[in-house]
Amino acid sequence: MRRWALISLQAAILTFGFCIAFAAPYKQMLDDPLRFRGHAGAETAREGLDAVVIGLFAPGEEAGAVARDLNRGVALAVARANGEGGLRGTPFRVARRWDDNPWGAGSKEMIRLVYRDRSWAVIGFTNGAGHIAEQIAAKAYLPVLSPVSSDPTLTHARLPWIFRLPPDGAAQARILIEEGVVPRGLKRVGMVTSTDHDGRRAAAGLRSAMERFGVPAAFHLSVEADLPDLRQAARRIRDFSPDGLVLRLPPVLVVRLLQALGESGDSFPIFLPWIPGLSEADLRGAYRGTIVAVEPFSRSRGDGALADFERAYRDRFASPPSASAAYGYDAARMVVAAVRSAGLTRSGVRDALAAKSGYRGASGMIDWDNGGGNRAQPVLRLLPGSPEQDKQLMCDGGKTSMDSPNRNLIPDGGPR
């Protein structure tokens, strides 16, 4: 009797488990749009202000290509806003703060942006800086825009104050693996990522995509983000005899690793998600093999907003803008538009930013999902000078992927 009772219980558990495993989920993370339901606060009188402050939580231009381009894009947007009359005569002003340890003293600088500088919104940086801003924003009721981080967890926290402009890491991983790796029929594809925040987040998305599309990583090396010499890593990669390599490292480490691989004559294809600050010139100077890279948006769409931005940027800075500059410009322009429509309340600015879904900027249409992330899709590009391209030239009589819609993309962080 007890035996039959035990068998019946096991059968019931298995049946229940089967039903649960194949049942549709009760709710998805981003099913419902985010709303702020707290106290809106009174509107600040414009007459008592010297300027309307937009916070920038990022290092100065001297810190590298990403910081330079982000600063320039934001500065151009604010200059244009002031040329249009500011906020009914009150100028906009950028207040920038930063610390090289964003998880330590950086949080204090972010707090100063909020309470000392009285920013109405903050534009963030890379490598975890968005999460610092996110934590402060949740307590201070302050909108934060992330123009150069693809970290999907920024908006998965379901905080109504956070907005991410680039396509997230999952979208980039999908197009890189499905349209970059899979069609080439590669069997032994390795992965190398950095141990910093951005590298860890990217690794999770890339690993998931590789498994989903049937090309699980043959090996995965994690390297320190400040490692000065990558020759040992290059030797370890060579020991695995890969026929392709997916990389997500800080720009300087990508170049060092490709140089180390190139010195030994390696030429297997390299696959890169969008890495802000990584220039095409540096890539081609370090490696002569095939390089397939994700770009966060296409520059060949014939969009008037993009052409207007590129012209204004070249006129002011005498150089072509990168994707980082375009996103910084769009972030600041959106803040300006939100302040003009909502007035000087942070919750009003937040609601106005949320209502900007469908905004057409230099980077294309910005379409928020229910978490505040941009649903725009990235594009894939075969870099000029790749051996695959040379073969296609010979086969097609000069018509190559350079004649594709992605041909006009300007690499991020290129020479200025």
N, C-alpha and C positions, 0 to 999 in steps of 0.2 A: 504493500500500500504506500509506504513512504517512498519507495522507488518510483512508483507511477506519479506520485505528487511532485517529486523532484524533476522528473522528465517533463511534466506539464509546465512547471515553473520555468525551466530552461527554454521550452518552446515559446512560452509567452514572452520571455525576455528577448529572444531572437526575433520574434515577429515585431515587437515594439521597436527594437533597434533598426530593423530593416525599414520600417515605416518612417522613422526619424531620419535615417540616412538619405532617403530618396524624396522626402517631403520638401516642398518649396520653402525657402526661408521666410519666417514671419515678417521680417523687415530687413532691408538693406541699409548700410551705413548712411548713404546720401539720399535716401528716399525723400526726406522732407527738407524744404528750404530753411536756412537759418534765419532767425529773427532775434533782434534784441528787444527784450520785454521789460527791461529795467527802467529806472527813472531817467528821463531824457535830459534833465537839467535845464537851467535857464540860458537863453542866448546871450553871449557876451556882446556888449556894446562895441561896435566897430570904432566909434569916435575916440575911444580911449586908447587905441592901439597905434603904435608906431608902424607895425607891420604884422601881416598874417604869416605865422611861422610854419614851414614844412620841415619836419625833422628828417635828417639823413643819418642813419646808424651805419657808418661805413668809414674806412680809412680814406686819407687824402689821395690825390692823383699820384703821388710819388710811390704809393704802395704797389703799383703794378697795373697791368692793362685793364683788368676788370674794374678796379677802383677808379682809374682814370676815366674810363668810358662811362661808367655809371655817374660819376660826378659831373661830367660834361653833359650827358643827356639831361640830368635833372636841372643843371644850370641853364641850359638852353630853353627848357620848358618854362622855367620861372621868369627868365628874361622876356620871353614872348608874352607871358601872362601880364607882366608889368607894362609891356609895350601896348597892351590892349586896355590898360587902365587899372590893372590890379583888381582889387575888390572894391568897386565903386570909389576909386581914388586912393585906397589904402594899399600899399605895395605888398607883394609876397616876398618872403625872405627865407633862405635855406639856413638852418642851424645844423651843423654837422658835428657829431661826436663819435668817438671810437676809442677802443683799447685793444691792443693785440691779444689780450686774453679775454675774449667776449664772455666766457663762462665765469670769469672772476670779476675783475674791476670793470669789465664791460657792462655788467648789469647796472653799476652805479652811473655810468655815462648815459645809459638808456633812461634811467630814472631822471637824470638832469634834463634830458631832452623833453621829458613829459612835464616836469614840475617847475624847473627853472626857466627853460626856454619857452614853455607853454606852446608846444607844437600841437597842431590840430590833426595831424596824421604823421606817421613815420614810414620812411622807405628804408628797407633793410638790406643786408648784404648776404654773403655766402657762408658756408661751413658752420652752421649752427647759430649764426647771428639772428636768423629769423625766429628761432625758438626762444632766444633771450627776449627779443622784442615781444614775442607772443605771450610770454609769462607776465611781463609788465603790463601789456595791453589788456589782459584779462582782468587785472585789478584796477587799472586806471581808466578803463573804458576809452580806449584810443585805437583808431583804425591803423593797421599796419599792412603795407603792401610789400611783397617780396618779388623784385624784378629779376634777380639773377640766381635764384635757387629753385631747383626742380624737385626738391624733397616733398613727396606726397603727404608725409605725416604732418606738414604744416597745417593743412586744411582738414586732415582727418580727425583732428582733435575736436572738431565741431564747435569752435569758438567763432562767434559771429563777427569778430573784429579783424580777421586775417584774410588777406587776398593774395593769391599767387598768380603771377603773370605767365611764366613759361610753361610749356607742356610738362606734366609731371614725369618722374622717372619711369613709371610703368609704360606710358605711351611711347617714350623714347626707346625703352628696351624692346617693346613689341616690334616697332618698325625696324630697329637695328637687326634683330634676330630673324624675324619672319621675312623681311625683304632684302636683308643684307647677307646673312650667313646661310640661311636655308637654300636659296636658289643656287648657291655655289657648290652645294653637295659636299661640304666639308665634314669630315668625320671626327677629327681630333682638334677641337677648339678649346683653348685654354682661356683663363680669365685672370687678370691681375688688377687688384683694386687697392686703394690706400686705407689706412686704419683710422683716418679722421672721420668726422660725422658724415660728410657728404659721400665719402667713399663707401662707408658701411651701408648707408641707405641705398646707394646705387647698386651695390653688390647684391642686395636682397632682390631688387627688381630684375636685374640681369640674370641672376641664377634661376629665378622663377620662369622667366621668358625662355631661357635655354631649355629648361626641362619641358615646358609646355609644348615647344615646337620640335621636340625630339632630338635636340643636340645638347645634352647635358655636358657641363664643363668637364673636360678631360682632367683638368687640374685647376686649382684656385690658389694663387699666391696673394698674400696680404703684405703690404710693405708700409713702413712708417712714412708719414707724409713729409717728413723733413730729412729723409735718407739722402746723404750726399753722393753716394756711389752706388749705381745700380748694375755694375758689371756682374756681381755674384748672382743677382736676380736673373740677369740675361743668361748666364750659364745654366741656371736651374731650368729656365724655360726651354733652352736648347735640349736639355736632357730628356724632356718629354716628347721631343720631335713633333710639335704641333703643326697642323696645316692651316691654322688661323688663330688669332689672338684678340680677345676683347679686353680693352683697357679702360679703366676709370681711375685716373690719378690726377693730382694737381698738375697744371700745365708744365711746370719746370721738370717734374718727374717723368711725364710722358716723353718729353724731348730727350732727357738723359737715357731713358730706357731704350728708345728707338735708336739713339746713337750707338749704344752698346750692342744692340742687335745688328745694326747695319755694319759695324766694324768687323763683324765676323761673317758677313755675307748673307745673313738671313734675309728672306724676301717674302715670307708668307703674308697673307692679307691681315691688315690691322682694322679693327672695328671700334669706333669711338662714339659714345653718346655725346651730347653737347657738353663741352667743358668750357665755361666762360674764361676768356683770356688766352685760349690756345690758338695760335695763329697758323695759317696755312703755310706761310713762309718758314716758320720754325719746323713744322712737320716735314716739309719737303727738304729742308736742309739736313734733317736728321735721318730720313729713311726714304729709300727709292722704291720700295715695294708698293703694292696696292693699299690704299687707305680709303676706307668707307666711313663717312662721318655723318652724324645726325645734325641737322640745323633746326633750330626751334621754330622758324617760320620761313616762308619762301619770299624772296625779294623780287621775283619776276612776275608778280600778279598784276602789274600795271595799275597800282593803287595810287590815287592822288595824294593821300595822306603820307605814304612812304616817300614819294618823290619830293614832296614839300619839306619833309623832315631832312632827307639826305641833302637837299640843296642848302637849307639853313645851317646844317651841321658843317658842311664843307666850307661855307662862307665864313663861319665863325672860327673854326678850328683848323682849316686848311688840310683836312684829312677825311677819308671816308669813315662813316660810323659803323660800329660793330652792332651785333645783336644786343649786347649789354647796354650800349648807349641808347638803342631804340626802346628797350624795356624801361630804362630809367626815365627817358623822356615821356613815355606813355604813362608811367606811374605818377609822375608829377603833374602832367596835364589832367589826369583823372581827378587828382586831389583838388586842383584848382577849380575844375568844373563842379565838383561836389560841394566845395565851400561856397561857390557862387550861387548854387541852387538851394542849398540847405541853410546857409547862414553859419554863424559861429557857435555851433554846438557839436560836440564830438559825436554824439549819437546821431544827430542829423547828418553829419558828414558820412558816417558809417552807412546809414540807410541810403544816402544818395549814391555812394560808391556801389552798393549792392544793386541799385536800380540802373547802373551803367552797363549791365550785361547787354552785349550787342554793340558796345562802343567800338568804333573803327579808328585805330591808331596807327602809328608807324609800323608796329609789329603785326598788323592785321586786325581781324575782329576779335575782341576779348569777350568771351562768352562764359560767364561763371556757372559752375555746377552748384549743387546745393550746399557745398562746403566752402565755397569761395575760391575754388581752383579754376583756372582757365582750361576750357575743354578744347582749345585749339590743337590741331594735330601737327606734329613735326614733319619734316621732309628728310629724305635720305640723299646723300650726295657722294659720288665718286670723285675724289680729288684729282685735279689735273696732274698729269705726269705719272699716273698709275699705269703699270704694265698692261692691265686689262684694257685700259683706254687706248693705249698704243695699238694693241691687237685689233680693237674694234675700228680704229682709224684705217688700218690696212684693209679690213674686210669691207667697210662701208664707204670707202673712197673719201674719207675726211669727215663723214657725219658721225659724231660720237655723242656720248652722254653730255658733252659740253653744249649740244644743241637742245638739251632737255629743258623743262621749265625751271630747273634749279641752277642754270648756268651763271646767273648774275649774283649768286650769294657772295657776300663779302665775309671772309673769315673773321671770327671774333678775335680781337686783340692783335690785329695785324699791324705792320709798321706804320708809324705816324710821322 
